[in-house]
Amino acid sequence: MSSKILVIGAGGQIGTELVLSLRKLKGDQNVIASDLKDECPESLKNGPYVKLDVLDREMMRSYIISEGIDEVYLLAALLSATAEKNPDFAWKLNMEGLFTILDLAKEKHLKKIFWPSSIAVFGPSTPKVNTPQRTIMEPSTVYGISKQAGERWCEYYHNNFDVDVRSIRYPGLISYTSLPGGGTTDYAVDIFYQAQLGNSYSCFLSENTSLPMMYMEDAIRATIELMESDADKIKIRSAYNLAGISFTPAEIAAEIQKSKPDFQITYAPDFRQKIADSWPGSIDDSEANADWGWKEKYDLQGMVDIMLQNIDIFLLSEG
C-alpha cells in the first residue's frame, strides 16, 4: 500500500517540483499539496490540494490524523533575507510548525518526516572551505539560528522518541521554474531572467563571493533518495551536508557570457553581503555519499546550459 504524503509549503521554491516528482513516484492521488493559497496553483492541479496554515496547530493535527497521513515534507519557512526583515515571525513560523509535526510523529500519527535545514546553520567562525559535517556552528541570522535549533530538536526527537525525521542542509537552489523567494543566493536565479530579457544585472553580492549552490533537480533527487533510503542507513538525524557547485557571481556571469556575449554584470553589495560572508564557500558532503549514496549530477556549465535553454519557456508561460 502506498504511503499517503503531505507536502506543507508546496507553493514555495522547492515545493512545486518536489510535489510533481513525488507524484510521479508515488501516484498523483497519494501526494497532497498544501499551502496558504485558497486555490490550488495551476502547476499542481494533477493531484489533491488543501489550504492549510502550519501555524494553526489544531487544524494541522486534525487534518493529518483524520486523513491518515503517513509522511510529511515540512517546507514552510521564511528564507534568510526575508527573515531578517521580520525576525519574530520568522522564528515563529520556522519553529512552531516543526514542533507540531514532530509531536504528531512522537504520538505515532506519522511514520516519517522531512524537514529542510540550510547552510545558514553555519556562521563566520565556521571553516569556509570544504565545511565539514560536524564543525563550529555560530549562525548570525534568525534563519540560521532557527535552522540550527531545528536540527537539534529533530535529533532530540529521534533519540528520545524514535521519530524518523530526516534532513538536508540545502545550499542555494537554482531552478527555471522557481522565481526568487527571498534568499541570499537568489542572485543566481535572477541573473538568468535578466540575461534572457537582454538586460544587464546588478548583483547584490560582490564579484568574488563564493557560495555553495545546487541545481534544483539535484536537490529534489537528493531529498527523495534520502527519504527512500532504509532507516538504518541514516546515521545523521540533525541534517546532512549536501554539496553541489560552488561559484562566485563573476564565475556564473562568465559562463552565461559564453552563450550571451553582450550580457553585462555590475556589483552593488547590500545587506545580504554580510549574510553571505558568514556562510561557507564549499561543503564536504562525504557522509551523505557514504551513508545513502548521494552524488550530484550537474556542474556549473551543465546548470547554466539547462537554465538558458529552458528559462524562456517559463518566462513566456508566466507572461
Secondary structure by P-SEA (a helix, b strand, c coil): cccbbbbccccccccaaaaaaaaaacccccbbbbccccccccccccbbbbbbbccaaaaaaaaaaaacccccccccccccccccccaaaaaaaacaaaaaaaaaaaaccccbbbbbbccccccccccccccccccccccccaaaaaaaaaaaaaaaaaaccccbbbbbbccccccccccccccccaaaaaaaaaaaacccccccccccbbbbbbcaaaaaaaaaaaaaccccccccccbbbbbcccccaaaaaaaaaaccccbbbbbbbccaaaaaaaccccccaaaaaaaccccccccaaaaaaaaaacaaaaaaaac
